[in-house]
Amino acid sequence: RTATMGTMQSMAKQHIILVAGPGRAIRDALRGAQLNKVNFAMTNILVVPYETGLDEAERASKPSGGFGDRPTYETQAYVAEAVGE
């Protein structure tokens, strides 16, 4: 589902951590979050990674299936994809 940050905070009472930066910094942050995933679930925290330095075509292309599957730290329940502007 797609929801605005305001809706997530007011209606779902979800705390949001926006992680923005180059791909390597995003991966490091998500790996660190995976080590503390129990704390994220218990405190209702949502991590939203936003990789900088990509154009719209690169951002839209996501691997699906085979060797291009996303790593487990990107598919955790507390990780959401940034959409829109």
C-alpha positions as CSV (number, residue, x, y, z in Angstrom):
1,R,0.0,0.0,0.0
2,T,1.0,3.6,-0.5
3,A,0.5,6.1,2.2
4,T,1.8,9.6,3.0
5,M,4.1,10.2,5.9
6,G,1.5,12.2,7.6
7,T,-1.0,9.4,7.5
8,M,1.6,6.9,8.8
9,Q,2.4,9.1,11.7
10,S,-1.1,10.3,12.7
11,M,-3.3,7.3,11.8
12,A,-0.9,4.4,12.1
13,K,1.1,5.9,15.0
14,Q,4.2,4.9,13.0
15,H,7.6,6.5,13.7
16,I,9.6,7.0,10.5
17,I,13.3,7.0,10.0
18,L,14.3,8.3,6.5
19,V,17.8,7.1,5.5
20,A,19.1,9.1,2.5
21,G,22.5,8.8,0.9
22,P,24.5,6.8,-1.6
23,G,23.8,3.0,-2.0
24,R,26.7,1.9,0.3
25,A,25.4,4.1,3.2
26,I,21.9,2.7,2.7
27,R,23.1,-0.9,2.7
28,D,25.1,-0.2,5.9
29,A,22.2,1.4,7.6
30,L,19.8,-1.4,6.7
31,R,22.3,-4.1,7.8
32,G,22.6,-2.3,11.2
33,A,18.8,-2.1,11.4
34,Q,18.6,-5.8,10.7
35,L,20.7,-6.5,13.8
36,N,18.1,-4.6,15.9
37,K,15.0,-5.7,14.1
38,V,13.2,-6.8,17.3
39,N,13.5,-3.3,18.6
40,F,12.1,-1.8,15.4
41,A,9.0,-4.1,15.5
42,M,8.4,-3.4,19.3
43,T,8.6,0.4,19.0
44,N,6.6,0.7,15.7
45,I,9.5,2.1,13.6
46,L,9.5,2.2,9.8
47,V,12.8,2.6,8.0
48,V,12.5,4.4,4.5
49,P,15.7,4.2,2.5
50,Y,16.2,6.8,-0.3
51,E,19.2,6.3,-2.5
52,T,20.7,9.6,-3.8
53,G,22.5,10.0,-7.1
54,L,20.0,7.9,-9.1
55,D,17.8,9.1,-12.0
56,E,14.1,8.1,-12.2
57,A,14.8,5.2,-14.6
58,E,17.5,3.7,-12.3
59,R,15.2,4.2,-9.2
60,A,12.3,2.4,-11.0
61,S,14.3,-0.6,-12.1
62,K,14.1,-3.2,-9.4
63,P,15.4,-6.8,-9.9
64,S,12.8,-9.5,-9.6
65,G,13.6,-13.2,-9.5
66,G,16.7,-15.2,-10.0
67,F,20.1,-13.8,-9.0
68,G,18.7,-10.3,-9.0
69,D,16.5,-10.9,-5.8
70,R,16.8,-8.1,-3.2
71,P,18.8,-9.0,-0.1
72,T,16.9,-9.9,3.1
73,Y,17.8,-6.6,4.8
74,E,15.8,-4.7,2.1
75,T,12.7,-6.9,2.4
76,Q,12.2,-6.8,6.2
77,A,8.7,-5.8,7.4
78,Y,10.0,-2.6,8.9
79,V,11.5,-1.4,5.6
80,A,9.3,0.6,3.2
81,E,10.0,2.0,-0.2
82,A,9.9,5.8,-0.8
83,V,7.4,6.7,-3.6
84,G,6.3,10.0,-5.1
85,E,8.0,13.3,-4.7
